[in-house]
Amino acid sequence: MNYSALYINVFMGAALITFKAFSFAPEINQESNKVSIMSNETVNHDNWHITNDGVMGGLSEGAIDIENNNIKFFGTISTENNGGFTSTFKRISSLPKYIDSIRVRVKGDGNLFQLRVISQVSRYSLAYKVSFLTDANKVTSHTFKLADFTASFRGREIDNAPLLTASTIEQIGFLYTKKQPGSFVLSIQDIDFFESQREKDHQ
């Protein structure tokens, strides 16, 4: 199977979406080789964009707000017109090649969310994802190796896609999807990229 043919503007109809490309100057902790996103900027709406299932005819609505310099991602899921998802993404600058892990600290509502990154593979955009379960009204930390992420195209996994590497990541975000209507909320407090062995050596 030639998976590269599937990669064209990959994220659930993202070819229909245009947005301003905002970036950040990575804050690199030279001792731990950690890149922190949320800690070195004043969080604002312009840095994040929303993609709803309206790109496929759905009626779900996602939105973002700012609370204590955290991003609050919230909204309502509708299953009408074959809908059922919404997402928020942030474009980031190039990451060092040695990065092999991502950690997020969030306050959720008990629902299952996806952490997603958009990666450039052979000049095509490809979505990589991993799921995590939140605790209602509790702050939790979730750490994933880049190797934990699986490639997908419009909800379909691509088994023969290359492993995710840090140097190809262009965006990071969160997706919420459910097969029944309802509301959700996720407070995004920290996003860190790091080299797992270097961090372990400094613990």
PAZAPA-4460 file (N, C-alpha, C; in steps of 0.05 Angstrom, whole numbers, plus 32768, in hexadecimal, padded with zeros to 4 digits):
% residues 203
    n_x    n_y    n_z   ca_x   ca_y   ca_z    c_x    c_y    c_z   seq   type   mol
   8011   7FE8   8000   8000   8000   8000   8012   8019   8000     1      M     A
   800C   802B   7FEF   801B   8044   7FEE   800E   8058   7FFF     2      N     A
   8017   8059   8019   8009   806B   802C   800D   8088   8026     3      Y     A
   8022   808F   8018   8027   80AC   8013   8011   80B9   8003     4      S     A
   8002   80A9   7FF3   7FEC   80B4   7FE4   7FD5   80BD   7FF5     5      A     A
   7FD5   80B3   800E   7FBF   80BB   8020   7FC5   80D3   8031     6      L     A
   7FDD   80DE   802F   7FE6   80F2   8042   7FDE   810E   803B     7      Y     A
   7FD2   8113   8024   7FCD   812E   801B   7FBB   813D   802E     8      I     A
   7FC6   8152   803B   7FB7   8162   804E   7FA6   8151   8061     9      N     A
   7FB3   8142   8072   7FA8   8129   807D   7F93   812D   8092    10      V     A
   7F91   8140   80A2   7F81   813E   80BA   7F64   8143   80B5    11      F     A
   7F55   812E   80B1   7F37   812E   80AF   7F2C   8145   809E    12      M     A
   7F36   8147   8086   7F2B   815C   8074   7F39   8176   8078    13      G     A
   7F51   8176   8083   7F5F   818F   8089   7F65   819F   8070    14      A     A
   7F63   8192   8059   7F68   81A1   8040   7F54   81B7   803C    15      A     A
   7F3D   81B5   804A   7F29   81C9   8048   7F2D   81E0   805C    16      L     A
   7F41   81DE   806D   7F45   81F1   8082   7F5E   8201   807D    17      I     A
   7F5D   821B   8080   7F75   822C   807F   7F76   823B   8099    18      T     A
   7F8F   8240   80A2   7F93   824E   80BB   7FAD   825C   80BB    19      F     A
   7FB0   8270   80CD   7FC9   827E   80CF   7FDD   826D   80DE    20      K     A
   7FF6   826D   80D4   800B   825C   80DF   801A   826B   80F5    21      A     A
   8013   8265   810E   8021   8272   8124   8036   825E   812F    22      F     A
   804B   8268   8139   8060   8257   8144   806A   8262   815E    23      S     A
   807B   8253   816C   8086   825C   8185   80A4   8258   8184    24      F     A
   80B3   8267   8194   80CF   8263   8197   80D3   824E   81AD    25      A     A
   80DC   8236   81A7   80DD   8221   81BB   80EE   8229   81D3    26      P     A
   80E4   8223   81EB   80F3   8227   8203   8101   820C   8209    27      E     A
   811B   820B   8204   812A   81F2   8206   813A   81F3   8220    28      I     A
   8134   81E0   8232   8144   81DD   824A   815C   81CC   8243    29      N     A
   8173   81D9   8242   818B   81CB   8238   8193   81B4   824A    30      Q     A
   818C   81B5   8264   8194   81A0   8276   8184   8187   8272    31      E     A
   816A   818A   826E   8159   8172   826A   8151   816D   824D    32      S     A
   815A   817F   823B   8152   817D   821F   8133   817C   821C    33      N     A
   8126   818E   822A   8109   818F   822A   8100   81A8   821B    34      K     A
   80EB   81A5   820A   80DE   81BC   81FD   80C2   81BF   8208    35      V     A
   80BE   81D6   8215   80A4   81DC   8222   8095   81F0   8211    36      S     A
   807C   81EA   820B   806C   81FC   81FA   805C   8210   820B    37      I     A
   804D   8207   821E   803A   8218   822C   8048   822C   823F    38      M     A
   8060   8226   8247   806D   8236   825C   807A   8250   8253    39      S     A
   8080   8252   8239   8090   8269   8230   8080   827D   821F    40      N     A
   8066   827C   8220   8057   828E   820F   803E   8297   821E    41      E     A
   8033   82AE   8216   8019   82B6   8220   8004   82A8   820E    42      T     A
   7FF5   8296   821A   7FE2   8286   820A   7FCD   8299   81FF    43      V     A
   7FC6   8296   81E5   7FB1   82A6   81D9   7FA3   8295   81C4    44      N     A
   7F8C   829E   81BD   7F7B   828F   81AA   7F88   828C   818F    45      H     A
   7F98   82A0   8187   7FA4   82A0   816C   7FB8   828A   8168    46      D     A
   7FC2   827F   817D   7FD6   8269   817B   7FCA   824E   8176    47      N     A
   7FB0   824C   817A   7FA2   8232   8177   7F8B   8235   8163    48      W     A
   7F86   8220   8154   7F6F   8221   8141   7F5D   8208   8146    49      H     A
   7F44   820B   8140   7F30   81F6   8143   7F29   81EA   8128    50      I     A
   7F27   81D0   8128   7F1C   81C2   8111   7F05   81B1   811A    51      T     A
   7EED   81B7   8111   7ED5   81A8   8118   7ECF   8194   8102    52      N     A
   7EBC   8182   8108   7EB4   816F   80F3   7EA3   817B   80DD    53      D     A
   7E9F   8196   80DE   7E92   81A3   80C8   7EA1   81A0   80AE    54      G     A
   7EBB   819A   80AF   7ECA   8195   8097   7EBF   817D   8088    55      V     A
   7EB0   816C   8096   7EA4   8154   808A   7E86   8155   808B    56      M     A
   7E7B   816D   8092   7E5E   8170   8093   7E51   816D   80AE    57      G     A
   7E62   8168   80C3   7E58   8165   80DE   7E50   817F   80EC    58      G     A
   7E45   817C   8104   7E3B   8194   8112   7E47   8197   812E    59      L     A
   7E5D   8189   8134   7E6A   818C   814E   7E78   81A7   814F    60      S     A
   7E7A   81B2   8168   7E86   81CC   816B   7E9B   81CB   8182    61      E     A
   7EB3   81D2   817B   7EC8   81D5   818F   7ED1   81F2   8191    62      G     A
   7EDC   81F9   81A8   7EE5   8214   81AC   7EFC   8214   81C0    63      A     A
   7F0A   822B   81C2   7F1F   822D   81D6   7F1B   8247   81E6    64      I     A
   7F24   8246   81FE   7F24   825E   8210   7F3E   825D   8220    65      D     A
   7F43   8273   822D   7F5C   8275   823D   7F54   8277   825B    66      I     A
   7F60   8265   826B   7F5C   8266   8288   7F77   8263   8296    67      E     A
   7F80   8278   82A4   7F99   8277   82B3   7FB0   826F   82A0    68      N     A
   7FB1   827A   8289   7FC5   8274   8275   7FC6   8257   826B    69      N     A
   7FAF   8249   826F   7FAC   822F   8264   7F97   8230   824E    70      N     A
   7F99   821D   823B   7F85   821C   8226   7F6E   820A   822E    71      I     A
   7F57   8214   822E   7F3F   8204   8234   7F32   81FD   8219    72      K     A
   7F32   81E3   8213   7F26   81D8   81FB   7F0B   81CB   8203    73      F     A
   7EF6   81D5   81F7   7EDB   81CC   81FF   7EC8   81CD   81E8    74      F     A
   7EB1   81C1   81EB   7E9D   81C2   81D6   7E88   81AD   81D9    75      G     A
   7E7A   81A8   81C2   7E64   8195   81C1   7E67   8184   81A9    76      T     A
   7E63   816A   81AD   7E64   8157   8197   7E48   8150   818D    77      I     A
   7E46   8151   8173   7E2D   8149   8165   7E33   8132   8152    78      S     A
   7E22   811F   8151   7E26   8108   813F   7E15   810B   8126    79      T     A
   7E08   8122   8123   7DF8   8126   810B   7E0A   8129   80F2    80      E     A
   7E00   8121   80DC   7E0E   8124   80C2   7E29   8115   80C3    81      N     A
   7E2A   80FF   80D2   7E42   80EE   80D4   7E59   80FD   80E1    82      N     A
   7E52   8110   80F3   7E67   811F   8101   7E6F   8110   811B    83      G     A
   7E7E   811E   812C   7E86   8112   8145   7EA2   8119   814F    84      G     A
   7EAE   812F   8145   7EC8   8136   8150   7ECD   8154   814E    85      F     A
   7EE0   815D   815E   7EEA   8178   815C   7F07   8178   8167    86      T     A
   7F17   818B   815F   7F33   818B   8167   7F3E   81A7   8169    87      S     A
   7F54   81AA   8177   7F63   81C3   8178   7F80   81BD   8174    88      T     A
   7F8E   81CE   8164   7FAA   81C9   815E   7FBA   81E3   8160    89      F     A
   7FD3   81E0   8165   7FE6   81F6   8166   7FFE   81EF   8154    90      K     A
   8006   8202   8143   801E   81FE   8133   8037   8204   8144    91      R     A
   804C   81F4   8141   8064   81F8   8151   807C   81F9   813F    92      I     A
   8092   8204   814A   80AB   8205   813B   80B9   81EA   813C    93      S     A
   80CE   81E8   812C   80DC   81CF   812A   80E7   81C5   8145    94      S     A
   80E5   81AB   814A   80EE   819F   8163   8109   8192   815E    95      L     A
   811A   8191   8173   8134   8182   8170   812F   8165   816A    96      P     A
   8141   8159   815B   813E   813D   8153   813F   812A   816A    97      K     A
   814D   8131   8180   8150   811F   8197   8136   811B   81A7    98      Y     A
   8122   812B   81A3   8109   8128   81B2   80FC   810D   81AB    99      I     A
   80F4   80FF   81C0   80E7   80E5   81BC   80CD   80E1   81CC   100      D     A
   80C5   80F5   81DB   80AD   80F2   81EC   809E   810C   81EE   101      S     A
   8084   8109   81F4   8072   8120   81F8   8064   811C   8213   102      I     A
   8062   8131   8223   8052   812F   823C   803F   8147   823C   103      R     A
   8026   8141   8242   8011   8155   8245   8006   8154   8261   104      V     A
   8000   816B   826C   7FF2   816D   8286   7FD8   817B   8281   105      R     A
   7FC2   816D   8288   7FA8   8177   8281   7F95   8173   8299   106      V     A
   7F7F   8182   8298   7F68   817E   82AB   7F50   8177   8299   107      K     A
   7F46   815F   829C   7F31   8155   828A   7F17   8152   8298   108      G     A
   7F05   8144   828A   7EE9   8140   8294   7EE2   8123   8296   109      D     A
   7EF6   8111   8294   7EF1   80F5   8295   7EEE   80E8   827A   110      G     A
   7EEF   80F7   8265   7EED   80ED   824A   7F08   80E5   823E   111      N     A
   7F06   80D5   8228   7F1E   80CD   821A   7F24   80E2   8204   112      L     A
   7F3D   80EA   8203   7F46   80FE   81EF   7F5D   80F2   81DF   113      F     A
   7F63   80FF   81C9   7F7A   80F8   81B9   7F8E   810F   81B8   114      Q     A
   7FA7   8108   81BD   7FBD   811A   81B8   7FC6   8115   819B   115      L     A
   7FC8   812A   818B   7FCF   8127   816F   7FE5   8139   8167   116      R     A
   7FF5   8130   8154   8009   8142   8148   8006   813F   812A   117      V     A
   800D   8155   811C   800D   8154   80FF   802B   8154   80F7   118      I     A
   8032   8141   80E7   804E   813C   80DF   8051   813E   80C1   119      S     A
   8068   8148   80B9   806F   8148   809C   807E   812F   8095   120      Q     A
   8073   811F   8084   8080   8106   807B   8080   8106   805C   121      V     A
   8098   8106   8051   809B   8107   8034   808A   811D   8027   122      S     A
   808C   8135   8034   807E   814D   802A   8060   814C   802C   123      R     A
   8055   8138   803B   8038   8137   8040   8033   8139   805E   124      Y     A
   801C   8144   8065   8014   8147   8081   8006   812D   8089   125      S     A
   800E   8123   80A0   8003   810A   80AB   7FFC   810E   80C8   126      L     A
   7FE5   8104   80D1   7FDD   8106   80ED   7FE6   80EE   80FD   127      A     A
   7FF2   80F2   8114   7FF9   80DD   8126   7FEA   80E1   8140   128      Y     A
   7FE0   80CC   814D   7FCF   80CF   8164   7FD5   80BA   817A   129      K     A
   7FCD   80C2   8192   7FCD   80B0   81A9   7FB6   80B9   81BC   130      V     A
   7FA9   80A6   81C8   7F92   80AC   81D9   7F9A   80AC   81F7   131      S     A
   7F8C   80BC   8207   7F90   80BC   8224   7F75   80C2   8231   132      F     A
   7F71   80B6   8249   7F59   80B9   8258   7F5D   80CD   826E   133      L     A
   7F4B   80E0   8272   7F4D   80F4   8286   7F3D   80ED   829F   134      T     A
   7F44   80F9   82B6   7F34   80F6   82CE   7F24   8110   82D1   135      D     A
   7F0A   810D   82D9   7EF8   8124   82DB   7F03   8137   82F0   136      A     A
   7F07   8150   82E7   7F0F   8166   82F9   7F29   8162   8308   137      N     A
   7F3B   8151   82FC   7F55   814C   8308   7F6B   8152   82F3   138      K     A
   7F81   815D   82FD   7F98   8162   82EB   7FA8   8148   82E9   139      V     A
   7FAD   813F   82D1   7FBC   8127   82CC   7FD2   812C   82B8   140      T     A
   7FE7   811C   82BA   7FFE   811E   82A7   7FFF   8104   8297   141      S     A
   8004   8108   827D   8005   80F1   826A   801E   80F3   8259   142      H     A
   802E   80DE   825A   8047   80DD   824B   8047   80C8   8236   143      T     A
   8050   80CF   821E   8050   80BC   8208   806A   80BD   81F9   144      F     A
   8075   80A6   81F1   808B   80A6   81DF   8080   80AC   81C3   145      K     A
   8090   80B8   81B2   8087   80BD   8196   8080   80A3   8188   146      L     A
   808D   808D   8190   8088   8073   8184   806C   8069   818C   147      A     A
   805F   8075   81A0   8044   806D   81A8   802F   8077   8195   148      D     A
   8035   808B   8185   8022   8097   8173   801D   8086   815A   149      F     A
   8004   8085   8152   7FFD   8077   8139   7FF4   808B   8124   150      T     A
   7FFB   8086   810B   7FF3   8097   80F5   7FD6   8091   80ED   151      A     A
   7FC8   80A6   80E4   7FAD   80A2   80DC   7FA6   80B5   80C5   152      S     A
   7F91   80AE   80B6   7F86   80BE   80A1   7F68   80BC   80A1   153      F     A
   7F5B   80D3   80A8   7F3D   80D3   80AA   7F33   80BC   80BB   154      R     A
   7F3F   80B8   80D2   7F36   80A4   80E5   7F40   8088   80DF   155      G     A
   7F4E   8084   80CA   7F59   806A   80C3   7F77   8069   80C9   156      R     A
   7F7F   8054   80D8   7F9B   8051   80DE   7FAB   8048   80C6   157      E     A
   7FC3   8051   80C3   7FD5   804A   80AD   7FEC   803A   80B9   158      I     A
   7FEA   8020   80B6   7FFD   800E   80C4   801A   8010   80BA   159      D     A
   801E   8017   80A1   8039   8017   8097   8046   8033   8096   160      N     A
   803A   8046   80A5   8046   8060   80A6   805F   8060   80B6   161      A     A
   8072   8072   80B1   808B   8073   80C1   8085   807B   80DD   162      P     A
   8097   8074   80F0   8095   807D   810B   8097   809B   810D   163      L     A
   8089   80A6   8120   808A   80C3   8124   80A5   80CC   812F   164      L     A
   80AF   80E1   8123   80C8   80ED   812D   80C4   810B   8133   165      T     A
   80D3   8115   8146   80CF   8131   8150   80D4   8145   813A   166      A     A
   80E8   8141   8129   80EF   8156   8116   80DA   815A   8100   167      S     A
   80C7   8147   80FE   80B2   814A   80EA   8098   8157   80F4   168      T     A
   8097   815B   810F   807E   8165   811B   807A   8183   8115   169      I     A
   8063   818A   810B   805D   81A6   8105   8046   81B2   8116   170      E     A
   8034   81A1   8120   801E   81AA   8130   8019   8195   8146   171      Q     A
   800E   819F   815C   8005   818D   8172   7FE9   8196   817A   172      I     A
   7FD9   8183   8182   7FBE   818A   818A   7FAF   8173   8197   173      G     A
   7F95   8178   819C   7F84   8165   81AA   7F6A   8162   819A   174      F     A
   7F61   8149   8199   7F48   8143   818B   7F35   8135   819E   175      L     A
   7F1C   813C   819D   7F07   812E   81AC   7EF3   8123   8198   176      Y     A
   7EED   8109   819B   7EDA   80FC   818A   7EC9   80E9   819A   177      T     A
   7EAF   80E6   8193   7E9E   80D4   81A1   7E86   80CD   818F   178      K     A
   7E7C   80B5   8192   7E66   80AB   8181   7E4B   80B2   818C   179      K     A
   7E4A   80C3   81A1   7E31   80CC   81AB   7E33   80EA   81B2   180      Q     A
   7E1E   80F9   81B0   7E1F   8116   81B5   7E25   811C   81D3   181      P     A
   7E32   8133   81D7   7E37   813B   81F3   7E4D   8151   81F3   182      G     A
   7E52   815B   820B   7E66   8171   820E   7E80   8166   8219   183      S     A
   7E95   8176   8218   7EAF   816E   8222   7EBF   8187   822A   184      F     A
   7ED3   8183   823A   7EE5   8199   8241   7F00   818E   8248   185      V     A
   7F15   819B   823F   7F31   8193   8245   7F42   81AC   8249   186      L     A
   7F4E   81AE   8260   7F60   81C5   8265   7F7D   81BB   8260   187      S     A
   7F8A   81C8   824D   7FA5   81C1   8246   7FB9   81D3   8255   188      I     A
   7FC8   81C7   8267   7FD9   81D7   8279   7FF7   81D7   8271   189      Q     A
   8001   81C0   8269   801D   81BE   8261   8020   81AB   824A   190      D     A
   8033   81B1   8238   803B   819F   8222   8059   81A0   8221   191      I     A
   8066   8189   8225   8083   8188   8225   808C   8172   8212   192      D     A
   80A0   8179   8202   80AF   8166   81F1   80CA   8161   81FE   193      F     A
   80D3   8148   8200   80EC   8144   820E   80FA   812A   8205   194      F     A
   8113   8128   820C   8122   810F   8207   8120   80FF   8221   195      E     A
   8114   80E8   8220   810D   80D8   8237   8126   80D0   8247   196      S     A
   813B   80C7   823A   8153   80BE   8248   8160   80D5   8257   197      Q     A
   8162   80ED   824A   816F   8104   8257   815F   810D   826F   198      R     A
   8144   810C   826D   8134   8114   8284   8136   8100   829B   199      E     A
   8138   80E6   8294   813B   80D2   82A8   8156   80D5   82B7   200      K     A
   816B   80DD   82A8   8185   80E1   82B5   8185   80F8   82C8   201      D     A
   8172   810A   82C5   8171   8122   82D7   815C   8121   82EC   202      H     A
   814F   810A   82EF   813B   8107   8304   8148   80FF   831E   203      Q     A
***
